[in-house]
Amino acid sequence: MTARMRFPLLLSFISALGACSMPLFAKSITDFGLYDQSGHFYQMSRVSSDLILLIVQQFDDPASRQAVAEAASLQQRFQDDSLFVAALNPGTNVSRDSAREEMIAIGMDLPVLLDSAQVVSSSLDVKRSGEVFLIDSQRLNLLYRGSINEAENAGGQPTLEAAIEAALTGETSTVVSSHTEGTPIHLTYRNEFESQGVSYQEDVAPIFINKCAGCHVEDGLAPWPMTNHRMLQGWSPMIREVLLTRRMPPGQIDEQVGEWTDTHQLTDFEIALLVYWIDNGARKEGDADPVAARPLAVPQWPLGEPDLVVDLPEYSVPATGIVDFVYERLDIPLVQDTWVKAVSYWPGDASVLHSVLTYAVASASPPVDPFELISAGDTEFVSLFVPGKSTDEFLPGSAFLLSKDSDLVVKVRYLSSGRATTDSTRIGLHFMDTDPEMAINTLVLENADFVIPAGKSNEIIQVASAPFETDVLVEAFAPQMHGRGVGMSITARFPDGHERQLINVPNYNFNWQMNYTLREPIQLPAGTRLLSTTVFDNSELNPFSLAPEEDAVVGPTSWDEILKHYVRIYLRTP
């Protein structure tokens, strides 16, 4: 069996598989992604092993512990990485610390996939702790379900072992066992929804309006607009898929590290509710449709008319194909140094504008390629635009000092939309009339010269900053990789040696280059250093790796790679 992954179409899992041990035709399961007890992200269709073995787990549970121990033994038996083993914990209030402690207590080192929204467990229709699921990772077919140690017959080979060996030789039948000991699993959310019901108008529509519809608009970058219930119902299979794989909402950040604004993340309850609604037909009761009735008008300049508007040159975007990054250097007519308190963006054609990164550079810098400018040490990062957030407001009382002898440099990404169009985006600068209390600076954690070998699925690159010379406030992070980037984190190492993780994005997707802003800035004392860890996947498992058969190097195009994480910090002004 080849361990090459692909994203399958969403198929519903069969909830009733039979009452006795017997071979069946292989059944497909839904692809899904979950975090483990260390904050790592696992998506089933991107697991490199041939087979996946999931053990339904509860803590301090004899059946779970026995099954986990036996599964770990099986994994050691197949030393060629053909078997990926993980626990699946459906607890709604399970902390990562308790999951780590459980693994330590039983002397095991396996990932515990925390299904706190219970949508995976509900999709699999788990029954008891200790139950195991054997899955073909290439096709996401279920190959075995039941007890980990049940024998085919008295004195015979355990059924699970037989299923593993059969799968590795190419057989694809499914074996289902009725005999599983363990504690019954209570699917809390599903039971609640079944007993109380779910209303489209009262429960479902507000989630779409508040968390999704800001980007899913007519002529927007999202692939379809959330205009009414009929659109939602028609797209409901795709909605279910992207919820279970955590592709949506965009910018999947680990919310157990830090407290953030404007991440669009859904709570466990909201995810469970939407999936349950979709699984039950995505119906609407009555005629009222809050999604269709919501106001659509959005002001072009939400912060009011800017003090200075800078126009980007018109750019012709083709109907199809990959549009590479566009780099432009822009003159700005300033007669004196000016404090900028916010930046606004007015997309020319929102259906194709993916992102804009804005930098300030000295006007006296030589007229070289703009990519070289943004890679230079004297270039300062100012702001980032992504769909759904057209303004970048700095902390009250703070501003960015834009020299009168500066130019702007922008890095723009477009996505073709199926029709040829022309974009002419505008950038608005909002000025502060008085000197601010704090000045904005940007620390860049960068590696400008590295190679990711062809086929390498877990290339880890670390970067450390110099120690801060003074106390600083850290407020926002804008991680930047291209298609091979799959995860990043930043940790503060304090002068006394202890560390604190500031941000973790283990499910990074370069289609959503977000600016993550803390609800409250974090003060770091002088002498603190920032350490970044970035993970790249240049293998065929990564659908965004454009040429996994080739080494990836640093460069200006989407075919190349970058590692450049922007950290917005604030310094007290004199």
VEXGU-886283 format. One record per residue (C-alpha): x negated, y negated, z negated; residue in one letter. Coordinates in steps of 0.02 Angstrom, whole numbers. Layout:
# VEXGU-886283
+--------+--------+--------+---+
!      X !      Y !      Z ! r !
+--------+--------+--------+---+
!      X !      Y !      Z ! A !
...
+--------+--------+--------+---+
***
This chain:
# VEXGU-886283
+--------+--------+--------+---+
!      X !      Y !      Z ! r !
+--------+--------+--------+---+
!      0 !      0 !      0 ! M !
!    -63 !   -173 !     42 ! T !
!    -53 !   -306 !    -92 ! A !
!    -11 !   -447 !     27 ! R !
!    131 !   -552 !    -43 ! M !
!    268 !   -647 !     44 ! R !
!    423 !   -743 !    -11 ! F !
!    573 !   -630 !     22 ! P !
!    748 !   -694 !     52 ! L !
!    850 !   -702 !   -105 ! L !
!    943 !   -540 !   -138 ! L !
!   1056 !   -510 !   -287 ! S !
!   1006 !   -370 !   -402 ! F !
!   1127 !   -224 !   -420 ! I !
!   1188 !   -227 !   -599 ! S !
!   1249 !    -48 !   -609 ! A !
!   1125 !     80 !   -545 ! L !
!   1199 !    245 !   -602 ! G !
!   1214 !    347 !   -758 ! A !
!   1089 !    487 !   -728 ! C !
!    909 !    512 !   -673 ! S !
!    913 !    523 !   -485 ! M !
!    824 !    454 !   -331 ! P !
!    913 !    315 !   -238 ! L !
!    873 !    202 !    -93 ! F !
!    752 !     66 !   -147 ! A !
!    844 !    -85 !   -219 ! K !
!    778 !   -262 !   -199 ! S !
!    761 !   -378 !   -349 ! I !
!    759 !   -566 !   -354 ! T !
!    589 !   -650 !   -350 ! D !
!    555 !   -749 !   -509 ! F !
!    423 !   -846 !   -603 ! G !
!    393 !   -864 !   -790 ! L !
!    265 !   -934 !   -912 ! Y !
!    172 !   -821 !  -1031 ! D !
!    114 !   -848 !  -1210 ! Q !
!    -42 !   -941 !  -1151 ! S !
!     49 !  -1060 !  -1035 ! G !
!     -1 !   -966 !   -877 ! H !
!    126 !   -951 !   -737 ! F !
!    166 !   -787 !   -650 ! Y !
!    273 !   -770 !   -494 ! Q !
!    313 !   -591 !   -446 ! M !
!    291 !   -614 !   -258 ! S !
!    116 !   -684 !   -289 ! R !
!     50 !   -546 !   -403 ! V !
!   -102 !   -467 !   -321 ! S !
!    -72 !   -289 !   -384 ! S !
!     24 !   -162 !   -281 ! D !
!    147 !   -124 !   -421 ! L !
!    224 !   -223 !   -564 ! I !
!    277 !   -142 !   -727 ! L !
!    388 !   -245 !   -843 ! L !
!    428 !   -190 !  -1021 ! I !
!    579 !   -268 !  -1107 ! V !
!    513 !   -330 !  -1273 ! Q !
!    575 !   -385 !  -1442 ! Q !
!    460 !   -427 !  -1587 ! F !
!    434 !   -306 !  -1732 ! D !
!    527 !   -176 !  -1630 ! D !
!    462 !      5 !  -1630 ! P !
!    528 !     45 !  -1456 ! A !
!    448 !   -112 !  -1383 ! S !
!    282 !    -80 !  -1466 ! R !
!    275 !    101 !  -1410 ! Q !
!    320 !     55 !  -1232 ! A !
!    192 !    -85 !  -1227 ! V !
!     55 !     30 !  -1292 ! A !
!     96 !    166 !  -1166 ! E !
!    106 !     39 !  -1024 ! A !
!    -65 !    -30 !  -1069 ! A !
!   -133 !    147 !  -1063 ! S !
!    -58 !    169 !   -890 ! L !
!   -139 !      8 !   -833 ! Q !
!   -309 !     70 !   -890 ! Q !
!   -281 !    231 !   -796 ! R !
!   -261 !    136 !   -633 ! F !
!   -426 !     43 !   -636 ! Q !
!   -413 !    -20 !   -456 ! D !
!   -293 !   -161 !   -503 ! D !
!   -148 !    -71 !   -422 ! S !
!    -36 !    -95 !   -575 ! L !
!      7 !   -263 !   -656 ! F !
!     85 !   -240 !   -829 ! V !
!    179 !   -373 !   -927 ! A !
!    306 !   -384 !  -1065 ! A !
!    472 !   -470 !  -1027 ! L !
!    542 !   -558 !  -1181 ! N !
!    723 !   -619 !  -1165 ! P !
!    725 !   -712 !  -1330 ! G !
!    802 !   -885 !  -1322 ! T !
!    698 !   -958 !  -1465 ! N !
!    532 !   -869 !  -1447 ! V !
!    378 !   -975 !  -1474 ! S !
!    214 !   -945 !  -1385 ! R !
!    127 !   -931 !  -1553 ! D !
!    242 !   -789 !  -1606 ! S !
!    213 !   -700 !  -1440 ! A !
!     25 !   -713 !  -1463 ! R !
!     40 !   -651 !  -1642 ! E !
!    144 !   -501 !  -1585 ! E !
!     12 !   -449 !  -1459 ! M !
!   -125 !   -469 !  -1589 ! I !
!    -24 !   -366 !  -1716 ! A !
!    -13 !   -218 !  -1596 ! I !
!   -190 !   -240 !  -1530 ! G !
!   -138 !   -274 !  -1350 ! M !
!   -190 !   -404 !  -1224 ! D !
!    -45 !   -414 !  -1102 ! L !
!     49 !   -566 !  -1037 ! P !
!    218 !   -591 !  -1120 ! V !
!    335 !   -670 !   -992 ! L !
!    451 !   -782 !  -1092 ! L !
!    625 !   -777 !  -1015 ! D !
!    700 !   -905 !  -1132 ! S !
!    838 !   -951 !  -1008 ! A !
!    876 !   -764 !   -991 ! Q !
!    909 !   -782 !   -804 ! V !
!    782 !   -647 !   -760 ! V !
!    846 !   -528 !   -893 ! S !
!   1023 !   -560 !   -836 ! S !
!    976 !   -531 !   -654 ! S !
!    895 !   -366 !   -702 ! L !
!   1040 !   -329 !   -819 ! D !
!    923 !   -272 !   -957 ! V !
!   1004 !   -163 !  -1090 ! K !
!    879 !   -117 !  -1226 ! R !
!    705 !   -154 !  -1289 ! S !
!    575 !    -33 !  -1224 ! G !
!    661 !    -17 !  -1055 ! E !
!    539 !    -27 !   -910 ! V !
!    554 !    -85 !   -729 ! F !
!    430 !    -29 !   -596 ! L !
!    428 !   -145 !   -445 ! I !
!    343 !   -137 !   -275 ! D !
!    261 !   -310 !   -271 ! S !
!    254 !   -322 !    -82 ! Q !
!    438 !   -293 !    -48 ! R !
!    504 !   -328 !   -224 ! L !
!    592 !   -160 !   -224 ! N !
!    640 !    -76 !   -387 ! L !
!    555 !     95 !   -396 ! L !
!    595 !    150 !   -573 ! Y !
!    706 !     94 !   -716 ! R !
!    723 !    177 !   -884 ! G !
!    616 !    251 !  -1022 ! S !
!    428 !    242 !  -1008 ! I !
!    400 !    421 !  -1066 ! N !
!    550 !    522 !  -1007 ! E !
!    498 !    683 !   -918 ! A !
!    575 !    745 !   -758 ! E !
!    603 !    911 !   -844 ! N !
!    545 !   1002 !   -998 ! A !
!    355 !   1002 !   -997 ! G !
!    351 !    907 !   -833 ! G !
!    261 !    747 !   -782 ! Q !
!    336 !    586 !   -853 ! P !
!    455 !    513 !   -726 ! T !
!    372 !    341 !   -728 ! L !
!    201 !    414 !   -691 ! E !
!    275 !    514 !   -549 ! A !
!    356 !    356 !   -480 ! A !
!    191 !    261 !   -487 ! I !
!     96 !    397 !   -398 ! E !
!    233 !    417 !   -268 ! A !
!    236 !    229 !   -234 ! A !
!     48 !    223 !   -210 ! L !
!     65 !    356 !    -75 ! T !
!    200 !    258 !     15 ! G !
!    364 !    331 !    -50 ! E !
!    500 !    202 !    -83 ! T !
!    645 !    290 !   -170 ! S !
!    714 !    222 !   -333 ! T !
!    727 !    328 !   -491 ! V !
!    848 !    272 !   -626 ! V !
!    852 !    345 !   -800 ! S !
!   1000 !    337 !   -917 ! S !
!    895 !    376 !  -1070 ! H !
!    816 !    222 !  -1152 ! T !
!    797 !    204 !  -1339 ! E !
!    778 !     35 !  -1417 ! G !
!    870 !   -115 !  -1486 ! T !
!   1016 !   -181 !  -1382 ! P !
!    975 !   -344 !  -1292 ! I !
!   1102 !   -483 !  -1313 ! H !
!   1110 !   -600 !  -1163 ! L !
!   1167 !   -750 !  -1263 ! T !
!   1197 !   -873 !  -1122 ! Y !
!   1289 !   -750 !  -1010 ! R !
!   1399 !   -695 !  -1155 ! N !
!   1439 !   -876 !  -1197 ! E !
!   1484 !   -921 !  -1019 ! F !
!   1591 !   -765 !   -999 ! E !
!   1689 !   -805 !  -1156 ! S !
!   1707 !   -993 !  -1134 ! Q !
!   1701 !  -1013 !   -945 ! G !
!   1603 !  -1136 !   -838 ! V !
!   1681 !  -1289 !   -757 ! S !
!   1610 !  -1363 !   -598 ! Y !
!   1677 !  -1536 !   -639 ! Q !
!   1631 !  -1540 !   -823 ! E !
!   1475 !  -1431 !   -833 ! D !
!   1393 !  -1406 !   -664 ! V !
!   1416 !  -1568 !   -566 ! A !
!   1334 !  -1680 !   -700 ! P !
!   1175 !  -1576 !   -691 ! I !
!   1162 !  -1597 !   -503 ! F !
!   1201 !  -1782 !   -514 ! I !
!   1076 !  -1820 !   -652 ! N !
!    934 !  -1704 !   -605 ! K !
!    943 !  -1669 !   -418 ! C !
!   1048 !  -1786 !   -314 ! A !
!    925 !  -1931 !   -326 ! G !
!    813 !  -1844 !   -198 ! C !
!    944 !  -1739 !   -107 ! H !
!   1021 !  -1885 !    -13 ! V !
!   1069 !  -1919 !    166 ! E !
!    914 !  -1958 !    270 ! D !
!    801 !  -1916 !    123 ! G !
!    648 !  -1805 !    114 ! L !
!    742 !  -1660 !     35 ! A !
!    797 !  -1532 !    166 ! P !
!    983 !  -1556 !    133 ! W !
!   1093 !  -1685 !     46 ! P !
!   1198 !  -1649 !   -108 ! M !
!   1350 !  -1740 !    -42 ! T !
!   1491 !  -1631 !   -107 ! N !
!   1540 !  -1463 !   -179 ! H !
!   1548 !  -1377 !    -10 ! R !
!   1364 !  -1419 !     22 ! M !
!   1316 !  -1354 !   -149 ! L !
!   1413 !  -1193 !   -125 ! Q !
!   1338 !  -1165 !     47 ! G !
!   1161 !  -1191 !    -17 ! W !
!   1191 !  -1098 !   -181 ! S !
!   1086 !   -944 !   -136 ! P !
!    937 !  -1058 !   -103 ! M !
!    971 !  -1154 !   -264 ! I !
!    968 !   -991 !   -360 ! R !
!    805 !   -938 !   -280 ! E !
!    713 !  -1100 !   -316 ! V !
!    777 !  -1100 !   -496 ! L !
!    716 !   -923 !   -530 ! L !
!    547 !   -952 !   -447 ! T !
!    531 !  -1124 !   -530 ! R !
!    502 !  -1212 !   -363 ! R !
!    636 !  -1337 !   -413 ! M !
!    653 !  -1461 !   -491 ! P !
!    488 !  -1523 !   -418 ! P !
!    329 !  -1553 !   -516 ! G !
!    343 !  -1403 !   -631 ! Q !
!    251 !  -1457 !   -788 ! I !
!    228 !  -1356 !   -947 ! D !
!    345 !  -1449 !  -1063 ! E !
!    274 !  -1362 !  -1216 ! Q !
!    121 !  -1473 !  -1195 ! V !
!    164 !  -1657 !  -1222 ! G !
!    328 !  -1752 !  -1207 ! E !
!    362 !  -1829 !  -1036 ! W !
!    475 !  -1951 !   -945 ! T !
!    556 !  -1928 !   -774 ! D !
!    503 !  -1747 !   -745 ! T !
!    678 !  -1694 !   -687 ! H !
!    654 !  -1530 !   -780 ! Q !
!    806 !  -1427 !   -826 ! L !
!    836 !  -1355 !   -999 ! T !
!    855 !  -1168 !  -1023 ! D !
!   1041 !  -1194 !  -1048 ! F !
!   1057 !  -1291 !   -885 ! E !
!    960 !  -1160 !   -786 ! I !
!   1064 !  -1019 !   -860 ! A !
!   1226 !  -1113 !   -826 ! L !
!   1185 !  -1151 !   -644 ! L !
!   1130 !   -972 !   -607 ! V !
!   1286 !   -901 !   -691 ! Y !
!   1397 !  -1021 !   -591 ! W !
!   1313 !   -969 !   -429 ! I !
!   1322 !   -783 !   -470 ! D !
!   1510 !   -804 !   -495 ! N !
!   1544 !   -883 !   -326 ! G !
!   1493 !  -1066 !   -354 ! A !
!   1677 !  -1112 !   -361 ! R !
!   1765 !  -1277 !   -391 ! K !
!   1928 !  -1285 !   -486 ! E !
!   2051 !  -1418 !   -431 ! G !
!   2023 !  -1559 !   -308 ! D !
!   1908 !  -1676 !   -404 ! A !
!   1726 !  -1678 !   -346 ! D !
!   1611 !  -1786 !   -454 ! P !
!   1463 !  -1756 !   -336 ! V !
!   1558 !  -1829 !   -188 ! A !
!   1625 !  -1973 !   -293 ! A !
!   1460 !  -2032 !   -366 ! R !
!   1397 !  -2206 !   -313 ! P !
!   1261 !  -2197 !   -180 ! L !
!   1201 !  -2377 !   -166 ! A !
!   1022 !  -2401 !   -228 ! V !
!    938 !  -2573 !   -225 ! P !
!    788 !  -2582 !   -109 ! Q !
!    688 !  -2673 !   -243 ! W !
!    752 !  -2603 !   -410 ! P !
!    639 !  -2719 !   -511 ! L !
!    693 !  -2873 !   -413 ! G !
!    604 !  -2962 !   -272 ! E !
!    416 !  -2931 !   -284 ! P !
!    292 !  -3075 !   -298 ! D !
!    194 !  -3006 !   -151 ! L !
!    249 !  -2884 !    -16 ! V !
!    117 !  -2789 !     83 ! V !
!    175 !  -2706 !    243 ! D !
!     98 !  -2543 !    300 ! L !
!     68 !  -2528 !    488 ! P !
!    204 !  -2439 !    586 ! E !
!    168 !  -2255 !    607 ! Y !
!    250 !  -2138 !    733 ! S !
!    296 !  -1972 !    653 ! V !
!    324 !  -1830 !    777 ! P !
!    477 !  -1719 !    769 ! A !
!    381 !  -1561 !    724 ! T !
!    211 !  -1502 !    668 ! G !
!     92 !  -1545 !    527 ! I !
!     55 !  -1731 !    511 ! V !
!   -115 !  -1759 !    433 ! D !
!   -150 !  -1889 !    299 ! F !
!   -150 !  -2069 !    356 ! V !
!   -278 !  -2187 !    279 ! Y !
!   -257 !  -2375 !    299 ! E !
!   -349 !  -2528 !    233 ! R !
!   -237 !  -2679 !    202 ! L !
!   -280 !  -2862 !    176 ! D !
!   -192 !  -2949 !     31 ! I !
!   -180 !  -3140 !     26 ! P !
!   -230 !  -3182 !   -153 ! L !
!   -307 !  -3348 !   -200 ! V !
!   -349 !  -3298 !   -379 ! Q !
!   -369 !  -3143 !   -485 ! D !
!   -195 !  -3080 !   -528 ! T !
!   -121 !  -2964 !   -658 ! W !
!     -3 !  -2834 !   -584 ! V !
!    128 !  -2767 !   -705 ! K !
!    222 !  -2651 !   -584 ! A !
!    220 !  -2584 !   -407 ! V !
!    375 !  -2548 !   -301 ! S !
!    392 !  -2453 !   -138 ! Y !
!    518 !  -2476 !      3 ! W !
!    507 !  -2325 !    119 ! P !
!    530 !  -2363 !    302 ! G !
!    601 !  -2190 !    337 ! D !
!    632 !  -2091 !    177 ! A !
!    663 !  -1932 !    277 ! S !
!    477 !  -1916 !    319 ! V !
!    382 !  -2013 !    185 ! L !
!    308 !  -1885 !     64 ! H !
!    189 !  -1989 !    -41 ! S !
!     86 !  -2149 !    -48 ! V !
!    -70 !  -2169 !   -154 ! L !
!   -124 !  -2349 !   -176 ! T !
!   -301 !  -2405 !   -217 ! Y !
!   -393 !  -2571 !   -239 ! A !
!   -564 !  -2594 !   -159 ! V !
!   -682 !  -2742 !   -147 ! A !
!   -656 !  -2840 !     14 ! S !
!   -844 !  -2848 !     35 ! A !
!   -857 !  -2659 !     50 ! S !
!   -914 !  -2612 !    224 ! P !
!   -780 !  -2566 !    353 ! P !
!   -803 !  -2379 !    340 ! V !
!   -675 !  -2240 !    355 ! D !
!   -541 !  -2273 !    221 ! P !
!   -563 !  -2095 !    155 ! F !
!   -742 !  -2139 !    115 ! E !
!   -680 !  -2292 !     23 ! L !
!   -562 !  -2196 !    -92 ! I !
!   -703 !  -2075 !   -128 ! S !
!   -821 !  -2215 !   -178 ! A !
!   -860 !  -2260 !   -357 ! G !
!   -804 !  -2441 !   -341 ! D !
!   -626 !  -2399 !   -285 ! T !
!   -489 !  -2409 !   -417 ! E !
!   -329 !  -2307 !   -412 ! F !
!   -176 !  -2417 !   -438 ! V !
!    -14 !  -2323 !   -410 ! S !
!     76 !  -2173 !   -334 ! L !
!    242 !  -2159 !   -242 ! F !
!    341 !  -1997 !   -228 ! V !
!    524 !  -1978 !   -175 ! P !
!    649 !  -2008 !   -313 ! G !
!    541 !  -2137 !   -402 ! K !
!    518 !  -2297 !   -303 ! S !
!    442 !  -2400 !   -445 ! T !
!    286 !  -2382 !   -550 ! D !
!    305 !  -2489 !   -707 ! E !
!    159 !  -2505 !   -826 ! F !
!    176 !  -2511 !  -1015 ! L !
!    255 !  -2673 !  -1082 ! P !
!    118 !  -2799 !  -1114 ! G !
!     -4 !  -2713 !   -996 ! S !
!    -60 !  -2745 !   -818 ! A !
!   -187 !  -2703 !   -684 ! F !
!   -312 !  -2839 !   -638 ! L !
!   -313 !  -2860 !   -450 ! L !
!   -460 !  -2965 !   -393 ! S !
!   -432 !  -3101 !   -263 ! K !
!   -577 !  -3021 !   -170 ! D !
!   -487 !  -2853 !   -155 ! S !
!   -407 !  -2754 !    -15 ! D !
!   -282 !  -2614 !    -36 ! L !
!   -316 !  -2441 !     33 ! V !
!   -173 !  -2318 !     50 ! V !
!   -169 !  -2131 !     77 ! K !
!     -2 !  -2085 !    155 ! V !
!     71 !  -1915 !    189 ! R !
!    215 !  -1885 !    309 ! Y !
!    319 !  -1729 !    339 ! L !
!    401 !  -1701 !    508 ! S !
!    590 !  -1692 !    496 ! S !
!    645 !  -1618 !    663 ! G !
!    664 !  -1787 !    748 ! R !
!    535 !  -1913 !    804 ! A !
!    539 !  -2073 !    703 ! T !
!    438 !  -2226 !    655 ! T !
!    397 !  -2271 !    476 ! D !
!    354 !  -2445 !    413 ! S !
!    342 !  -2434 !    224 ! T !
!    323 !  -2588 !    114 ! R !
!    231 !  -2605 !    -52 ! I !
!    290 !  -2735 !   -177 ! G !
!    175 !  -2805 !   -313 ! L !
!    253 !  -2881 !   -469 ! H !
!    141 !  -3006 !   -560 ! F !
!    122 !  -3053 !   -743 ! M !
!    114 !  -3238 !   -779 ! D !
!      7 !  -3224 !   -937 ! T !
!   -142 !  -3121 !   -987 ! D !
!    -87 !  -2948 !  -1047 ! P !
!   -124 !  -2869 !  -1214 ! E !
!   -195 !  -2715 !  -1128 ! M !
!   -283 !  -2690 !   -962 ! A !
!   -253 !  -2537 !   -855 ! I !
!   -400 !  -2432 !   -804 ! N !
!   -403 !  -2263 !   -717 ! T !
!   -520 !  -2122 !   -759 ! L !
!   -550 !  -2003 !   -613 ! V !
!   -595 !  -1823 !   -650 ! L !
!   -669 !  -1771 !   -483 ! E !
!   -776 !  -1640 !   -399 ! N !
!   -820 !  -1707 !   -227 ! A !
!   -923 !  -1560 !   -164 ! D !
!   -863 !  -1382 !   -188 ! F !
!   -818 !  -1229 !    -86 ! V !
!   -676 !  -1106 !   -114 ! I !
!   -725 !   -939 !    -36 ! P !
!   -609 !   -861 !     91 ! A !
!   -483 !   -745 !     10 ! G !
!   -526 !   -804 !   -168 ! K !
!   -365 !   -806 !   -269 ! S !
!   -427 !   -873 !   -436 ! N !
!   -564 !  -1001 !   -410 ! E !
!   -584 !  -1104 !   -569 ! I !
!   -675 !  -1271 !   -567 ! I !
!   -705 !  -1375 !   -722 ! Q !
!   -747 !  -1560 !   -734 ! V !
!   -794 !  -1661 !   -888 ! A !
!   -789 !  -1849 !   -911 ! S !
!   -917 !  -1955 !   -998 ! A !
!   -872 !  -1999 !  -1178 ! P !
!   -760 !  -2152 !  -1198 ! F !
!   -859 !  -2302 !  -1257 ! E !
!   -711 !  -2376 !  -1350 ! T !
!   -542 !  -2320 !  -1416 ! D !
!   -416 !  -2297 !  -1274 ! V !
!   -233 !  -2258 !  -1247 ! L !
!   -194 !  -2119 !  -1122 ! V !
!    -23 !  -2132 !  -1039 ! E !
!    -11 !  -2046 !   -869 ! A !
!    -89 !  -1911 !   -761 ! F !
!    -84 !  -1890 !   -572 ! A !
!   -165 !  -1724 !   -523 ! P !
!   -222 !  -1714 !   -342 ! Q !
!   -262 !  -1554 !   -248 ! M !
!   -210 !  -1495 !    -76 ! H !
!   -123 !  -1333 !    -30 ! G !
!   -243 !  -1215 !   -118 ! R !
!   -219 !  -1298 !   -287 ! G !
!   -107 !  -1193 !   -398 ! V !
!   -141 !  -1255 !   -575 ! G !
!   -228 !  -1386 !   -680 ! M !
!   -244 !  -1439 !   -861 ! S !
!   -333 !  -1578 !   -954 ! I !
!   -396 !  -1565 !  -1133 ! T !
!   -466 !  -1698 !  -1249 ! A !
!   -623 !  -1650 !  -1345 ! R !
!   -639 !  -1764 !  -1495 ! F !
!   -804 !  -1823 !  -1571 ! P !
!   -789 !  -1697 !  -1713 ! D !
!   -775 !  -1553 !  -1587 ! G !
!   -591 !  -1508 !  -1603 ! H !
!   -484 !  -1506 !  -1446 ! E !
!   -307 !  -1551 !  -1395 ! R !
!   -226 !  -1504 !  -1231 ! Q !
!   -146 !  -1659 !  -1154 ! L !
!    -64 !  -1589 !   -998 ! I !
!    -38 !  -1419 !   -918 ! N !
!     29 !  -1395 !   -741 ! V !
!      9 !  -1207 !   -711 ! P !
!    134 !  -1205 !   -566 ! N !
!     61 !  -1346 !   -462 ! Y !
!    133 !  -1373 !   -288 ! N !
!     47 !  -1502 !   -180 ! F !
!    211 !  -1540 !    -93 ! N !
!    256 !  -1634 !   -253 ! W !
!    109 !  -1742 !   -306 ! Q !
!    186 !  -1811 !   -464 ! M !
!    132 !  -1945 !   -585 ! N !
!    167 !  -1873 !   -758 ! Y !
!    199 !  -2007 !   -889 ! T !
!    198 !  -1975 !  -1076 ! L !
!    344 !  -2039 !  -1179 ! R !
!    220 !  -2109 !  -1302 ! E !
!     37 !  -2145 !  -1257 ! P !
!    -95 !  -2046 !  -1350 ! I !
!   -236 !  -2139 !  -1436 ! Q !
!   -408 !  -2064 !  -1412 ! L !
!   -556 !  -2127 !  -1515 ! P !
!   -722 !  -2181 !  -1445 ! A !
!   -832 !  -2031 !  -1409 ! G !
!   -689 !  -1924 !  -1344 ! T !
!   -715 !  -1833 !  -1179 ! R !
!   -585 !  -1765 !  -1058 ! L !
!   -607 !  -1590 !   -987 ! L !
!   -508 !  -1532 !   -835 ! S !
!   -484 !  -1354 !   -777 ! T !
!   -418 !  -1330 !   -600 ! T !
!   -366 !  -1167 !   -518 ! V !
!   -368 !  -1139 !   -330 ! F !
!   -296 !   -994 !   -229 ! D !
!   -369 !   -975 !    -54 ! N !
!   -293 !   -804 !    -24 ! S !
!   -149 !   -742 !     81 ! E !
!    -47 !   -734 !    -80 ! L !
!    -35 !   -924 !    -74 ! N !
!     90 !   -980 !     60 ! P !
!     13 !  -1155 !     58 ! F !
!   -163 !  -1097 !    100 ! S !
!   -173 !  -1143 !    285 ! L !
!   -324 !  -1033 !    327 ! A !
!   -358 !   -905 !    190 ! P !
!   -479 !   -814 !    304 ! E !
!   -596 !   -966 !    299 ! E !
!   -694 !  -1052 !    162 ! D !
!   -612 !  -1213 !    103 ! A !
!   -719 !  -1370 !     81 ! V !
!   -688 !  -1547 !     22 ! V !
!   -625 !  -1665 !    155 ! G !
!   -495 !  -1793 !    210 ! P !
!   -371 !  -1680 !    300 ! T !
!   -237 !  -1562 !    238 ! S !
!   -345 !  -1420 !    305 ! W !
!   -478 !  -1471 !    179 ! D !
!   -468 !  -1473 !    -10 ! E !
!   -490 !  -1602 !   -148 ! I !
!   -504 !  -1605 !   -337 ! L !
!   -465 !  -1777 !   -402 ! K !
!   -360 !  -1802 !   -559 ! H !
!   -313 !  -1981 !   -604 ! Y !
!   -290 !  -2024 !   -788 ! V !
!   -212 !  -2193 !   -828 ! R !
!   -288 !  -2270 !   -984 ! I !
!   -262 !  -2436 !  -1072 ! Y !
!   -397 !  -2545 !  -1150 ! L !
!   -368 !  -2692 !  -1266 ! R !
!   -406 !  -2856 !  -1179 ! T !
!   -527 !  -2977 !  -1264 ! P !
+--------+--------+--------+---+
***
